[in-house]
Amino acid sequence: MAGKVNITNVVVLDNPSPFKNPFQFEITFECSEDLPEDLEWKIVYVGSAESEDFDQVLDSVLVGPVPGGKHMFVFQAEPPDPSKIPLEDAVGVTVVLLTCSFRGKEFIRVGYYVNNEYADPELKETPPSSPDFEKLQRNILATCPRVTRFKIDWDDNNPNGENIPPSTMNTDSNQLFGQYSDKDAMHMCSIQKNNVDIMAAAMDTNSVSMEVDVR
């Protein structure tokens, strides 16, 4: 079935910020018709590109029932638990995911690179042997989110709650999130070239994923 929900914009708030500050996303989406049940939104922090075992669901929220039309809300989640992040992956680049599901079926996943680094030049030059999360700064590289769309059966003709196989996934994409500068885009591209495997691990490699153009 055709998609009934389209994310039209996401603004990353309080960015950059200290590592232990909450994540905040201002999400704008449209529904083509009334949805009688909730949409489930999640924020997932990827603790390591090596294993999904280190992924942390920072928060989930149910929004609905949702009437047709345009909607906006701010989704806030507490930061990840440092004790669950491998020490070697605490500093540097990782990924945060924003996902949305309907009737237990995920239909969109938006991935952002996250660069965790020390703001203090001396700590950058000579980092402590054990990460000091109190002094780490988080920068979500919001210029070029990577969007993956899954085609689902919105009318629940697939009773097992499974996504439709990848061969029938929707490849149609609107251009989103054009509120960032060319300087941001250049920074994003330089990070991305060196960390393709991180994003590939975070996004479903069997699905259709797309780079979103920046204006």
Secondary structure, DSSP 8 states (H G I E B T S, - for coil): ---SEEEEEEEE-S-SEETTS-EEEEEEEEESS-BSS-EEEEEEEE--SS-GGG-EEEEEEEE-SB-SEEEEEEEEE----GGGS-GGGSSEEEEEEEEEEETTEEEEEEEEEEEEEESSHHHHHS--SS--TTSEEEEEEEEEEEEEE----TT---TT-----GGG-----------S-HHHHHHHHHHHHT-HHHHHHHS-TTSEEEE----
